[in-house]
Structure formats: C-alpha cells, structure tokens
Amino acid sequence: MNGASRDALAAARERLDALTDSTSMDAGSLAGELAAVTALLDREVSLRRVLTDPAQAGEAKADLARRLLGSQVSGTAADLVAGLVRSRWSQSRDLVDALEELANTADLTAAQKAGALDNVEDELFRFGRIVSSSTELRAALTNRSAPASSKSELLRSLLGGRANAATERLVTRLVTAPRGRSLESGLESLSKLAAERRDRMVAVVTSAVPLSDQQKQRLGDALAKLYGRRMHLNLDVDPAVVGGMRVQVGDEVINGSLADRLEDAGRRLAG
C-alpha cells in the first residue's frame, strides 16, 4: 500500500491495538467478524467501490457500513469497519487487504494473550514446510475447482487438535480465500505478521543438524544485535548444508555453510 491507504491502515492498526489491549475483549471472535466482512467486500465489488469513493463524505460511508452490517457483527467490529471506510483509500481493494490484515492480527493477538504466539509462529512455519514437501497436499489445497468445504475438512483433519486454534483459523482462511495469492506467499505473510506482534523479524535458519538451545540463543542474540530488532528463528534441518548454517532474513541471505564455501571456492578456481 502507499499514500492514503498506508496512512489509513496505520490508523486502523492503532485502533485495533487499543481495542484488543482490553482484557475483556475477545480478540478471536473479533477476528472472525472482521474476516466475514473481508469476504463480503471481496465478493461485492460495487459495494467496496461505494465505501471507498473519495467523492462521498466519510461519515456518510461510515453510516452506510453500520446500516449494512446491522446486527450481523458486534458493535466493536462495526465501529472498526466504520473507521476504515471513513478514511481515504488509494484503491478500493486496499480496504479489503486492510480488513484481512486486521482479522489476522486479531487472531494473533488472541494467541499472544493466551501465551501461545510462539507456538503459532512455529506451526505456521512447519505447515509451510509440510506443504512444500508434498506435491499432492499442495495440489489438494490449491485446487480451484475443489469446494471450500472440502479444503476446510482436509485442514481440520491435518490440524484439528494438533495445532493451536488460531493457527487452524489463519490457515483455513488463507486456503479457502487466497485472494489471488499463492499458498507459500500467504503463509510467509502470516509468519511476518506474527513476528511483528512481538516487534521481531523472522530469520529462516537451515543447518545440517538441529541446533542446541545454547546455539539458538547465541544466534538469536547475534542477529538481534546485527539488525537492531528481536528475532524469531524458524529452524529447518537439511543434511545438504554439510556444516555451519544458512540464515535468511527477508530477502537477505547470510551464507555460512561449508557447502556454500566449497562452491564459492570452486567457482574461484574455475574462474
């Protein structure tokens, strides 16, 4: 997002944080309501355009949103949506993207309140690894002709009782309503959003053997010092690394593996 949309989303994030800071707020229920509004506006293009029309007064659009939602969502959810449509948006689709992010953030906040945010982060990462290693599973989850109900049932069989409820909700929404994204990019976005809840960056660490707790602590501290932010480590084991490790933070790759060093040496000799 850029311009007006970026400012509108920043304001909406602040409103959501203020609401979910309350111990009495059921962030999980709020997430479900915001997800339902996201689906509605993603489906109803003409309504979305009306609610983001810059020629219309913000308060008039907010009143329209409240009337349309009526008793279908809580007053809190209706107020959040009204605040969103009162703002200015560079593109009408940005409103839906913002609503989706707020729904996901509310679910992650619910996990954080329950002390389970670390588990959700790890589960999202592990699920992504499972999908990437199974062509058959990925095909089933991304099959456009398959009904959403069958995908939900498949995910329930995979995650139900094995993963945190917030993880299951986040993944199910992504799979059943990908909104043009690949499954991999959607999972990556969810992982980044989860890390941001703790103001941390995500580092994908690939090593030849599992790291000890002491090694993980030292690596996390070193990366936090390097990037100036707390770091969440997503750990993967790949014997092909041979020795050392490979660390990726965003688009930046820190290669410290023996395999990479041997390959670099070979290239220099060949050159």
HUKA-V916751 format. One record per pair of residues at least 6 apart in sequence whose C-alpha atoms are under 7 Angstrom apart, sorted by the first residue. I is the first residue (numbers start at 0). J is the second residue. D is the distance in whole Angstrom. If there is no record, write none. Layout:
BEGIN
i->[I/I]
j->[J/J]
d->[D/D]
END
This chain:
BEGIN
i->[0/2/3/3/3/4/4/4/4/7/7/8/11/19/26/26/26/26/27/27/27/29/29/30/30/30/30/31/32/32/33/33/33/34/34/37/37/37/40/40/40/41/47/48/50/50/51/51/51/51/53/57/57/57/58/60/60/61/61/61/61/64/65/65/68/88/103/106/107/107/107/110/110/119/119/120/120/121/122/122/123/123/123/124/127/127/130/130/140/140/147/150/151/154/158/173/174/191/194/194/194/198/199/199/199/199/200/200/200/200/201/201/201/201/202/202/202/202/202/202/202/203/203/203/203/203/203/204/204/204/204/204/204/204/204/205/205/205/205/205/205/205/206/206/206/206/206/206/206/207/207/207/207/207/207/207/207/208/208/209/219/222/223/223/240/240/240/241/241/241/242/242/242/243/243/243/244/244/244/245/245/245/245/246/246/246/247]
j->[93/89/87/88/89/87/88/89/93/86/87/97/83/26/105/106/108/109/105/106/109/76/105/102/103/105/106/102/72/76/76/98/102/99/102/95/98/99/46/47/95/95/91/91/60/84/84/87/88/91/87/84/85/86/85/84/85/81/82/84/85/81/77/81/77/94/169/165/116/165/193/116/165/163/166/190/193/233/162/166/166/186/190/233/183/186/136/137/150/174/175/175/171/171/167/185/182/201/200/201/231/229/228/229/230/231/228/229/230/231/230/231/232/248/230/231/232/233/246/247/248/232/233/234/246/247/248/232/233/234/235/244/245/246/247/234/235/236/237/244/245/246/235/236/237/240/243/244/245/236/237/238/239/240/241/242/244/236/238/236/230/230/229/230/256/257/258/256/257/258/256/257/258/255/256/257/254/255/256/253/254/255/256/252/253/254/253]
d->[7/7/6/5/6/7/4/5/7/6/7/6/7/6/5/6/7/5/6/5/5/6/7/4/7/5/5/7/6/7/7/6/5/6/5/6/6/6/7/6/6/6/6/6/6/6/6/7/6/6/7/7/4/7/6/6/6/4/7/6/6/6/6/7/7/7/7/6/7/7/6/5/6/6/6/6/6/7/7/7/7/7/7/7/7/7/6/5/6/6/5/7/6/7/6/7/7/7/6/6/7/7/6/4/5/6/7/6/5/6/6/5/6/6/7/6/5/6/6/6/5/6/5/6/6/5/7/7/6/5/6/7/6/5/7/6/5/5/6/6/5/6/7/5/6/6/6/4/6/6/5/4/7/5/6/6/7/6/7/6/6/7/5/6/6/7/6/7/6/6/5/5/7/6/4/6/7/5/5/6/5/6/6/6/5/6/6]
END
